[in-house]
Structures are given as C-alpha cells and as structure tokens.
C-alpha cells in the first residue's frame, strides 16, 4: 500500500461538509492494456484511470485466482499512470483486498439483492469505492462516488450506474459504519471490524489470546514500512544512514536488526544507485534476524536449503565477510539464477547456487559436511499478510496441517548434512505454531542427537519484552515492530 494513504482512527464515512481537497488528477477512460470499451461513436478509449486499473486487478484476483502483487506490477507498467495515480491504484488494490469482509458487511445493508449476486466487476467497483469513502482521507467521498458512476456507465447500462450511485449515496447518508449487532462473539467482531476470516481469528485467539489476535489483525491492515539491509562488506550502517538522510529521505536505524534501516516514504529503493551498486538490499526487518541467528563465521561451509529469493543467503555471506562457502539451493532453476544475480550485485563470491528438491539434498550432498544449515521452510505465509492481503482469502485451516507435514519431512531430510557440533536454524514467515514450535518439538523428540540452543545473547536481549518465546524458538508477530511475523529456532547437533 502506498504510504500515507490511511486515515486515522476507525472506519468512518465523511459527509460532504468536511471533505479534504482532492489529492490529484486521475484520467478517466478504458481498461488497462487496451482492453477497455470504445467510447460512443466508435472513438477509442481514453487512457485508463487509477480506479479502472485497480478494478481490473480486483476482478482478476477474485475470478481467476491471480496474485495481486504480480498482477499489479504488470498492469501498472501497461497503464503508464502518473506517480500519484500509481500510488492510488496500489492503495486501492491492497486496501480493498485487506478490508473485504468489512466492505462486504457494510454493502450488504445497502444492496437489496445481496452483493454476491452482483456481476463481479460491479461488486469490485462497489468495494473499491466504499474503501475510498471509509478509509482514504485524501479522496473526497463525492469524487469516489462520481468516478464509480462514470465507470459503471462506461462498462454497464443505466440500471447498473443508477444502482451504484444509489448504494454509495445511501452509505454517505448512513453516518458511522459499520454498526454491528448485539450478540456477536469477540472473535466475530474482530473478523468483521478488521476483515480477517473467522477461522483465522479463532485460531489466533486460541493460540495467543483475543487481545493479541485483534492486534495482529489490525497490524495486518496497515501499510508495510520499507526496510533495507546494509551490505556491511561495502559500507557501514552509520555511513549508509547518513547518505540517505543527506538525500532527504526519512530514514532511521531498525530496532529489530543491527543491519537494517527503515525508510518512510522513500519510494522503491530497488530503483536507486545504492541498490544497483550493492550497498543495500530490500528486506523485511524480521527476515534479517535469521542470518544473525545462523551466525556463520568466516571460512565456514553453509547450506541454505530453500534459498530464493536469496536475501538470507546474501546476508550470511555479508556476515562471513565473503570468506567461506554458501550453497544456496532452490527448487526452481530460474530462482536459483536470481540468487546468483543478487550475489553478483552485492559483490559476494562465496555463494554458489543449485536447483533441486530440498527433500533430495540428503541423498545428493555429503553427509555431515556443513557447519551451518538454514532451512527457511515453505509455509502458510500468514506472517506476511500485510504485504500479500489476498493470502487471507486463499488459505484454509487444512493448508496449515499439510505444510507442517512437509516442513517436518524437510527438517528430517537435511539434518543428516550437519556436522557434529554444527548449527541448524529453522525459520518460517508464519504465525502458526503448528508450523513452528510444534514442528521443532516433533523433530527433537525423534532426533535425540539434536538439542535446542539459546540465542538470547544478542537477538533475545534486543527483542525481550516484545517477541514471544515459542517452544524452543522465538516468535515475532506483525504488531510487535510493524515487521513480518517470523519464527526462528536454533538447533545444535551433538558431538
């Protein structure tokens, strides 16, 4: 989501008497990529507006199962929107997806035949328009309504445009929204107010308590911060921070990682010369902790089992001062190539790549040959909902049990590659203890040659009072620091 797009407080539609000024111009017209309808008289469509780009993406996410982040990038390239409209389209896509349960709950009171009976594009148009009314202070409500009516006239018939106009204007007249009925459980209220599937809220409430579950849901709806990892083989964090500040960026040291910096409103740092020249990498703060827990030393032999996109492999190479060897493996060859490109950009020669099934590494690599092994395991990804809001609607409870079985199998498979006295780190970007502490506990129960190792010295002391002790590891939740939800455990193989 674009920075600065959220309004303060809870959802509240604004009446025409207190509208802020419009944030900027948007073009009206056809759909992105030349797929729009012609205007009356056979004239070609005008350039796509931010709202129409967002609308097409939302329809394809719902109808085709497309991934919003991938579709957004390709659609924005085709549309050639201004920077301001690019930000608006991004906000509308991620914000509408994040708040879908709340939006549908509100719309259900105003759409007589039920929102599920509407055509998909009409349903998505109402959702993204209501999102602007309820959550975007910088967009006047009358502008959101007018644009929705104009789009519905171009894409549908007069009856549809009249319905869209009537529904949205009824919302404006209704006042504070949403108004929830009496008798709902705490979990049901959280689900509607913070727009998370009820099963997810119930699961987190049972795991962490209802207050923490609500805090997690609220945090997932906030725009993620931009954080970067400094390549300390080239530049110190202090000097990098000074350069960013001198360039006018709002940057500060990360409270989570000693290698991290957090930048507010800095745009895409991957488009800067700092990134191109290898001085920094874009990475979430929680993710930066993993390499620190692995704690590889210069000259060591390290295996990263599921390495793509390569951020943790590169971080380990930086911590080793590019002395030693890291084998970065990924299932897909094209992803292994991306890891190699990242290593080259950062000037790291210690990283070599391989592509293959991590379950087969135990058969193809020499047993007991690695000083450090990182298994950043495939997971449900429920710690990164803030970045990928459509995950909320794709995942089901049974997915968690399925992936946990794979995680345990992977952990068992690669454990034989570790030297006696070596360290194996298990990590995931999820909040589910079925995939985290319980996987580790199950592994330890069946592998008495491994023991959990405390890493309180640096990481825990920095995070104590915020991160949770979860079994034999630590669990960061999305509301702790505004970073991704992450689990990390450190295991040692006995001599």
C-alpha positions as CSV (number, residue, x, y, z in Angstrom):
1,X,0.0,0.0,0.0
2,X,1.2,3.5,-0.7
3,X,2.4,5.4,2.4
4,X,0.2,8.0,3.9
5,X,-3.0,6.5,2.4
6,X,-4.7,5.6,5.6
7,X,-6.9,7.8,7.7
8,X,-6.6,7.9,11.4
9,X,-9.0,6.1,13.7
10,X,-11.6,3.6,12.7
11,X,-13.7,3.4,9.5
12,X,-15.9,6.5,9.2
13,X,-17.5,7.8,6.0
14,X,-17.1,11.5,5.6
15,X,-20.0,13.8,4.8
16,X,-19.8,16.4,2.0
17,X,-19.4,19.2,4.5
18,X,-15.9,18.2,5.7
19,X,-14.2,16.8,2.6
20,X,-10.4,17.3,2.2
21,X,-9.2,18.6,-1.2
22,X,-8.6,16.0,-3.9
23,X,-5.1,14.8,-3.9
24,X,-4.6,14.9,-7.6
25,X,-5.9,14.3,-11.1
26,X,-6.8,10.9,-12.5
27,X,-7.6,10.1,-16.1
28,X,-10.9,8.7,-17.0
29,X,-11.3,6.1,-19.7
30,X,-10.9,2.5,-20.7
31,X,-9.3,-0.5,-19.2
32,X,-5.5,-1.1,-19.0
33,X,-3.6,-2.7,-21.8
34,X,-6.0,-1.6,-24.5
35,X,-8.8,-3.9,-23.2
36,X,-11.3,-1.1,-22.5
37,X,-14.6,-0.5,-24.2
38,X,-14.8,2.1,-27.0
39,X,-16.5,5.3,-26.3
40,X,-19.8,6.1,-28.0
41,X,-19.4,6.9,-31.7
42,X,-16.6,4.4,-32.1
43,X,-13.8,6.6,-30.6
44,X,-11.0,4.7,-28.9
45,X,-10.9,4.5,-25.1
46,X,-9.1,7.2,-23.2
47,X,-6.1,6.2,-21.0
48,X,-7.0,4.0,-18.1
49,X,-7.6,5.7,-14.7
50,X,-6.1,4.5,-11.4
51,X,-9.5,3.3,-10.4
52,X,-10.1,1.3,-13.6
53,X,-6.6,-0.3,-13.3
54,X,-7.4,-1.3,-9.7
55,X,-10.9,-2.6,-10.7
56,X,-9.5,-4.9,-13.4
57,X,-6.9,-6.3,-11.0
58,X,-9.5,-6.9,-8.2
59,X,-11.8,-8.7,-10.7
60,X,-9.0,-10.9,-11.9
61,X,-7.8,-11.7,-8.4
62,X,-11.3,-12.8,-7.4
63,X,-12.3,-14.6,-10.6
64,X,-9.0,-16.0,-11.9
65,X,-7.1,-16.5,-8.6
66,X,-4.4,-14.1,-9.9
67,X,-1.8,-12.9,-7.4
68,X,-2.4,-9.2,-6.6
69,X,1.3,-8.3,-6.3
70,X,2.3,-9.8,-9.6
71,X,-0.7,-8.5,-11.4
72,X,-0.3,-5.0,-10.0
73,X,3.2,-4.7,-11.3
74,X,2.4,-5.8,-14.9
75,X,-0.8,-3.8,-15.0
76,X,0.9,-0.6,-13.8
77,X,3.6,-0.9,-16.5
78,X,0.9,-1.2,-19.2
79,X,-1.2,1.7,-17.9
80,X,1.6,4.3,-17.8
81,X,0.0,6.2,-14.9
82,X,1.5,9.1,-13.2
83,X,3.4,8.5,-9.9
84,X,0.4,9.9,-7.9
85,X,-2.1,7.7,-9.8
86,X,0.2,4.7,-9.5
87,X,0.1,5.2,-5.7
88,X,-3.6,5.5,-5.7
89,X,-4.1,2.3,-7.8
90,X,-1.8,0.4,-5.5
91,X,-3.6,1.6,-2.4
92,X,-7.0,0.7,-3.9
93,X,-5.9,-2.8,-4.7
94,X,-4.2,-3.7,-1.5
95,X,-6.6,-1.7,0.7
96,X,-9.7,-3.2,-0.9
97,X,-8.4,-6.7,-0.6
98,X,-7.3,-6.1,3.1
99,X,-10.8,-4.8,4.1
100,X,-13.0,-7.1,2.1
101,X,-15.1,-8.6,4.9
102,X,-15.8,-5.1,6.4
103,X,-16.7,-3.7,3.0
104,X,-19.0,-6.6,2.1
105,X,-20.6,-6.4,5.6
106,X,-21.4,-2.7,5.0
107,X,-22.5,-3.1,1.4
108,X,-24.8,-6.0,2.5
109,X,-27.1,-3.5,4.2
110,X,-27.5,-1.4,1.0
111,X,-27.6,-3.9,-1.9
112,X,-31.1,-5.2,-1.9
113,X,-30.4,-8.5,-3.8
114,X,-27.2,-9.2,-2.0
115,X,-23.6,-8.4,-3.0
116,X,-22.8,-12.0,-4.1
117,X,-25.5,-11.8,-6.8
118,X,-23.9,-8.8,-8.5
119,X,-21.6,-9.1,-11.5
120,X,-18.0,-9.5,-10.4
121,X,-16.9,-6.1,-11.8
122,X,-19.9,-4.3,-10.2
123,X,-19.1,-6.0,-6.8
124,X,-15.4,-5.0,-7.1
125,X,-16.4,-1.4,-8.1
126,X,-18.6,-1.0,-5.1
127,X,-15.9,-2.4,-2.8
128,X,-13.1,-0.1,-4.0
129,X,-15.4,2.9,-4.0
130,X,-16.6,2.1,-0.4
131,X,-12.9,1.6,0.6
132,X,-12.2,5.2,-0.5
133,X,-15.2,6.6,1.4
134,X,-14.4,4.7,4.6
135,X,-10.6,4.7,4.7
136,X,-8.9,7.3,2.4
137,X,-8.9,10.8,3.9
138,X,-7.2,12.2,0.8
139,X,-10.0,11.2,-1.6
140,X,-13.2,13.2,-1.3
141,X,-16.2,11.0,-1.0
142,X,-18.1,12.7,-3.7
143,X,-15.2,12.2,-6.1
144,X,-15.2,8.4,-5.3
145,X,-18.9,8.2,-6.0
146,X,-18.7,10.2,-9.2
147,X,-15.9,8.2,-10.6
148,X,-17.7,4.9,-9.7
149,X,-20.8,6.1,-11.5
150,X,-18.8,7.2,-14.6
151,X,-17.0,3.8,-14.7
152,X,-20.3,1.9,-14.4
153,X,-21.8,4.0,-17.2
154,X,-19.0,3.1,-19.5
155,X,-19.0,-0.6,-18.6
156,X,-22.6,-1.3,-18.0
157,X,-26.1,0.0,-18.6
158,X,-28.1,2.8,-17.0
159,X,-29.6,0.5,-14.4
160,X,-26.2,-0.5,-13.1
161,X,-25.0,3.1,-12.9
162,X,-28.2,4.1,-11.1
163,X,-27.7,1.2,-8.6
164,X,-24.1,2.1,-7.9
165,X,-25.0,5.7,-7.4
166,X,-27.9,4.9,-5.1
167,X,-25.9,2.4,-3.0
168,X,-22.9,4.7,-2.4
169,X,-25.0,7.8,-1.7
170,X,-27.0,5.8,0.8
171,X,-23.7,4.8,2.5
172,X,-22.8,8.5,2.8
173,X,-26.2,9.3,4.4
174,X,-25.9,6.5,6.9
175,X,-23.2,8.0,9.1
176,X,-20.8,5.9,11.2
177,X,-20.1,2.5,9.8
178,X,-20.1,-0.4,10.4
179,X,-22.7,-0.8,13.1
180,X,-22.5,-4.4,14.4
181,X,-25.5,-6.2,16.0
182,X,-25.6,-7.3,19.6
183,X,-24.8,-10.9,20.5
184,X,-21.7,-11.3,18.4
185,X,-18.7,-13.1,19.9
186,X,-15.4,-11.2,20.4
187,X,-13.9,-13.2,17.5
188,X,-16.8,-12.4,15.2
189,X,-16.5,-8.7,15.9
190,X,-12.7,-8.8,15.2
191,X,-13.4,-10.7,12.0
192,X,-15.8,-8.0,10.7
193,X,-14.1,-4.9,12.1
194,X,-10.6,-6.0,11.0
195,X,-11.5,-8.1,8.0
196,X,-10.0,-11.4,8.6
197,X,-11.6,-14.9,8.1
198,X,-13.3,-16.0,11.3
199,X,-11.4,-19.3,11.4
200,X,-8.1,-17.3,11.4
201,X,-9.2,-15.0,14.2
202,X,-10.4,-18.0,16.3
203,X,-7.1,-19.8,15.7
204,X,-5.0,-16.8,16.8
205,X,-7.3,-16.1,19.7
206,X,-6.9,-19.7,21.0
207,X,-3.1,-19.5,20.4
208,X,-2.3,-16.0,21.7
209,X,-5.4,-14.7,23.4
210,X,-8.1,-12.4,21.9
211,X,-6.3,-9.1,22.6
212,X,-3.2,-10.3,20.7
213,X,-5.4,-11.7,17.9
214,X,-7.0,-8.3,17.5
215,X,-3.7,-6.6,17.5
216,X,-2.4,-9.0,14.8
217,X,-5.4,-8.4,12.6
218,X,-5.2,-4.6,13.0
219,X,-1.5,-4.6,12.2
220,X,-2.1,-6.7,9.1
221,X,-4.2,-3.9,7.6
222,X,-1.5,-1.3,8.0
223,X,0.8,-0.4,5.1
224,X,4.2,-2.1,5.5
225,X,7.3,0.0,6.1
226,X,10.2,0.0,3.6
227,X,13.3,-1.6,5.2
228,X,16.7,-2.3,3.8
229,X,19.7,-4.4,4.8
230,X,23.0,-2.6,4.6
231,X,25.8,-4.6,2.9
232,X,28.4,-4.1,5.6
233,X,31.1,-5.6,3.3
234,X,30.9,-2.3,1.4
235,X,29.6,0.3,3.8
236,X,28.7,0.7,7.5
237,X,25.1,1.2,8.6
238,X,26.1,4.6,10.0
239,X,27.5,5.9,6.8
240,X,24.6,4.5,4.7
241,X,22.1,6.1,7.1
242,X,24.0,9.4,6.7
243,X,23.8,9.2,2.9
244,X,20.1,8.5,3.0
245,X,19.4,11.4,5.3
246,X,21.6,13.7,3.2
247,X,19.5,12.8,0.2
248,X,16.4,14.0,2.1
249,X,15.0,10.6,2.9
250,X,13.2,9.9,6.3
251,X,15.4,7.0,7.4
252,X,16.2,5.5,10.8
253,X,18.0,2.6,12.3
254,X,16.0,-0.6,12.6
255,X,15.1,-1.6,16.2
256,X,15.0,-5.2,15.1
257,X,18.2,-5.8,13.2
258,X,21.7,-4.2,13.5
259,X,22.0,-4.4,9.7
260,X,18.6,-2.8,9.0
261,X,17.4,0.7,8.2
262,X,13.7,1.8,7.9
263,X,12.7,4.4,5.3
264,X,9.4,6.2,5.3
265,X,8.0,7.5,2.0
266,X,11.2,6.7,0.1
267,X,9.6,5.0,-2.8
268,X,11.2,1.9,-4.4
269,X,14.7,1.7,-3.1
270,X,15.5,-1.1,-5.6
271,X,15.5,1.6,-8.3
272,X,18.3,3.6,-6.7
273,X,22.0,3.6,-7.3
274,X,22.6,2.4,-3.8
275,X,20.8,-0.8,-4.6
276,X,22.3,-1.1,-8.1
277,X,25.8,-0.7,-6.7
278,X,25.2,-3.3,-4.0
279,X,25.2,-1.1,-0.9
280,X,21.8,-2.2,0.2
281,X,19.1,-4.9,-0.3
282,X,15.4,-4.5,0.3
283,X,14.4,-7.0,3.1
284,X,11.9,-7.1,5.9
285,X,13.4,-6.5,9.4
286,X,12.2,-9.8,10.8
287,X,13.7,-11.7,8.0
288,X,17.1,-10.0,8.7
289,X,17.2,-11.8,12.1
290,X,17.5,-15.2,10.5
291,X,21.1,-14.9,9.3
292,X,22.1,-13.3,12.6
293,X,20.8,-16.4,14.4
294,X,22.6,-18.7,12.0
295,X,25.7,-16.8,13.0
296,X,28.0,-18.1,10.2
297,X,31.7,-17.3,10.7
298,X,34.4,-16.6,8.1
299,X,35.6,-19.8,6.5
300,X,32.6,-21.9,7.3
301,X,30.7,-24.2,4.9
302,X,27.0,-23.2,4.9
303,X,23.9,-24.7,3.2
304,X,20.7,-22.6,2.6
305,X,18.2,-25.3,1.6
306,X,15.3,-23.2,0.3
307,X,17.1,-20.0,-0.6
308,X,15.0,-18.0,-3.1
309,X,14.9,-15.0,-3.4
310,X,18.3,-15.1,-1.8
311,X,18.2,-12.4,0.9
312,X,19.2,-14.6,3.7
313,X,22.0,-16.3,1.7
314,X,23.4,-12.9,0.8
315,X,23.1,-11.7,4.4
316,X,25.0,-14.7,5.6
317,X,27.7,-14.0,3.0
318,X,28.0,-10.5,4.3
319,X,28.3,-11.7,7.9
320,X,31.1,-14.1,6.8
321,X,32.9,-11.2,5.1
322,X,32.7,-13.2,1.9
323,X,35.1,-15.8,3.3
324,X,34.0,-19.4,3.2
325,X,31.3,-21.1,1.0
326,X,27.5,-21.0,0.9
327,X,25.4,-23.3,-1.3
328,X,22.1,-21.6,-2.0
329,X,19.6,-24.2,-3.2
330,X,16.1,-23.7,-4.6
331,X,13.6,-26.0,-6.3
332,X,13.4,-23.8,-9.5
333,X,16.3,-23.1,-11.8
334,X,15.1,-19.6,-12.7
335,X,15.0,-18.7,-9.0
336,X,18.5,-20.1,-8.5
337,X,19.6,-17.7,-11.2
338,X,18.1,-14.8,-9.4
339,X,20.0,-15.7,-6.3
340,X,23.2,-15.7,-8.3
341,X,22.4,-12.3,-9.8
342,X,21.8,-10.9,-6.2
343,X,25.2,-12.3,-5.1
344,X,26.9,-10.7,-8.1
345,X,25.2,-7.3,-7.4
346,X,26.4,-7.4,-3.8
347,X,30.0,-8.5,-4.8
348,X,29.7,-11.8,-2.9
349,X,31.9,-14.6,-4.4
350,X,31.3,-17.1,-1.6
351,X,27.8,-18.0,-2.8
352,X,27.2,-20.8,-5.4
353,X,23.7,-21.9,-6.4
354,X,21.9,-25.1,-7.1
355,X,18.4,-26.0,-8.2
356,X,16.8,-29.2,-6.9
357,X,14.2,-30.6,-4.4
358,X,15.4,-29.9,-0.9
359,X,14.0,-33.3,0.1
360,X,16.7,-34.9,-2.0
361,X,19.6,-32.9,-0.7
362,X,20.3,-35.6,1.9
363,X,20.9,-38.0,-1.0
364,X,23.0,-35.8,-3.2
365,X,25.3,-34.0,-0.8
366,X,27.9,-35.4,1.5
367,X,26.6,-36.3,5.0
368,X,27.9,-34.3,8.0
369,X,29.6,-31.8,5.8
370,X,28.1,-28.4,6.7
371,X,29.0,-26.2,9.7
372,X,25.7,-24.3,9.4
373,X,22.4,-25.2,7.7
374,X,19.5,-22.9,7.2
375,X,16.0,-24.3,6.5
376,X,13.8,-21.3,5.8
377,X,10.9,-23.7,5.2
378,X,7.9,-23.3,2.9
379,X,5.0,-22.2,5.0
380,X,1.5,-20.8,5.0
381,X,2.9,-17.3,4.9
382,X,0.4,-15.9,7.4
383,X,3.1,-13.6,8.8
384,X,3.2,-11.6,5.6
385,X,-0.5,-10.8,5.1
386,X,0.3,-7.1,5.4
387,X,2.3,-7.4,2.1
388,X,0.0,-10.0,0.5
389,X,-3.5,-9.4,1.7
390,X,-5.1,-11.9,-0.7
391,X,-3.4,-14.6,1.4
392,X,-6.3,-14.2,3.9
393,X,-8.8,-15.4,1.3
394,X,-6.6,-18.1,-0.3
395,X,-5.6,-20.0,2.8
396,X,-7.8,-22.6,4.7
397,X,-7.1,-24.3,8.0
398,X,-6.3,-27.6,6.3
399,X,-3.4,-25.9,4.5
400,X,-1.5,-25.5,7.7
401,X,-1.6,-29.2,8.6
402,X,-0.5,-30.1,5.1
403,X,2.5,-27.8,5.0
404,X,3.5,-28.7,8.6
405,X,4.0,-32.3,7.5
406,X,6.2,-31.1,4.6
407,X,8.3,-28.9,7.0
408,X,9.0,-31.8,9.3
409,X,10.0,-34.0,6.4
410,X,12.4,-31.3,5.1
411,X,13.9,-30.8,8.5
412,X,14.5,-34.5,8.9
413,X,15.9,-34.8,5.4
414,X,18.5,-32.1,5.7
415,X,19.6,-32.7,9.3
416,X,22.0,-35.5,8.3
417,X,24.1,-33.0,6.3
418,X,25.1,-31.1,9.5
419,X,28.5,-31.7,11.1
420,X,28.6,-32.8,14.8
421,X,28.8,-29.5,16.7
422,X,27.2,-27.7,13.8
423,X,24.1,-25.5,14.0
424,X,20.8,-25.9,12.1
425,X,18.4,-22.9,12.0
426,X,14.7,-23.5,11.2
427,X,12.6,-20.5,10.3
428,X,9.3,-19.6,8.7
429,X,7.4,-16.4,7.9
430,X,4.2,-17.6,9.6
431,X,2.5,-17.1,13.0
432,X,1.2,-20.7,13.2
433,X,2.8,-22.8,16.0
434,X,1.6,-25.9,14.2
435,X,4.3,-25.0,11.6
436,X,6.7,-23.5,14.1
437,X,7.4,-24.7,17.6
438,X,5.4,-27.9,17.2
439,X,7.4,-28.9,14.1
440,X,10.6,-28.3,16.0
441,X,9.4,-30.2,19.1
442,X,8.4,-33.2,16.9
443,X,11.8,-33.2,15.3
444,X,13.6,-33.0,18.6
445,X,11.5,-35.8,20.0
446,X,12.6,-38.2,17.2
447,X,16.2,-36.9,17.0
448,X,17.9,-37.1,20.4
449,X,21.3,-36.1,18.7
450,X,20.0,-32.6,18.3
451,X,19.3,-30.0,21.1
452,X,17.9,-26.5,21.1
453,X,20.4,-23.8,21.6
454,X,19.5,-20.5,23.2
455,X,20.4,-17.4,21.3
456,X,19.5,-15.0,24.0
457,X,22.8,-13.1,24.0
458,X,22.1,-10.6,21.2
459,X,18.8,-11.3,19.5
460,X,16.7,-12.1,22.5
461,X,18.1,-9.2,24.6
462,X,17.2,-6.8,21.8
463,X,13.7,-8.2,21.4
464,X,12.9,-9.2,25.0
465,X,9.6,-7.9,26.2
466,X,8.2,-7.8,22.7
467,X,9.0,-11.1,20.9
468,X,7.4,-14.3,22.3
469,X,9.2,-17.3,23.5
470,X,7.7,-20.1,21.4
471,X,8.8,-23.5,22.4
472,X,12.5,-23.7,21.6
473,X,12.4,-20.6,19.4
474,X,11.2,-17.0,19.2
475,X,8.1,-15.7,17.5
476,X,7.7,-12.2,16.2
477,X,4.2,-11.1,15.5
478,X,3.2,-8.4,13.0
479,X,2.2,-5.8,15.6
480,X,5.4,-6.1,17.6
481,X,7.5,-3.9,15.3
482,X,5.4,-3.4,12.2
483,X,7.5,-6.1,10.5
484,X,6.6,-9.6,9.2
485,X,5.5,-12.4,11.5
486,X,8.5,-14.7,11.8
487,X,9.6,-17.8,13.8
488,X,13.2,-18.8,14.3
489,X,14.7,-21.8,16.2
490,X,18.4,-22.7,16.6
491,X,19.4,-26.4,16.9
492,X,22.8,-27.9,17.5
493,X,24.0,-31.4,16.6
494,X,25.8,-33.0,19.5
495,X,29.3,-34.4,19.1
